[in-house]
């Protein structure tokens, strides 16, 4: 595969409970107030139309690995000791980026400006779940594709998390994929715009190390406090 592939992803279903979970709200002892439920329902009903999940991805052959770096054939190198541990024996590395678009960021900003802080908070949390569930859909498809070819895949991981130092590789992934095609741009400090975007990688091979049941959250120092870690193969967090 020499060019990046762009795919629009069908909008996943997001429930009220998932949004509450992303907010870190605990309603196990006492249910949320009706007004809180109404605001969240309204955000999910009205503002979901702003969400446009779109993916860009490309696979590269892996040409070698050192302790801290993985080298891609006709591609860049990525610097992460966890990546080397997880995908150092893989034959290919899939680079992918996804965004749910800037309209949701704008809607969150509009709510903020109007002083509707609860709506803004709810929509922001819903955006994280839309992104996480869209990624889960994509990963399930990619896993199936490689399984049919007799290969297995690693869990997803990427820069921007505590186990991968620095954000330079966000730029590497975004520029290698030419992710501006799907509307992702970078600030000078390598933060992605729109905010609800991710840049990640996944190893593919015949003889991968056994990390059965693990996700990148198992290697993240935020695992115990992060509200998104229940959405395993993801990170809107
Ligand atoms: S979802 Fe949370 S716990 Fe998992 S890698 Fe991202 S920040 Fe860490």
Boltz pocket constraint, residues with backbone or C-beta under 6 A from the ligand:
constraints:
  - pocket:
      binder: B
      contacts: [[A, 161], [A, 162], [A, 216], [A, 217], [A, 218], [A, 220], [A, 221], [A, 222], [A, 223], [A, 224], [A, 226], [A, 227], [A, 228], [A, 229], [A, 232], [A, 234], [A, 235], [A, 236], [A, 237]]
      max_distance: 6.0
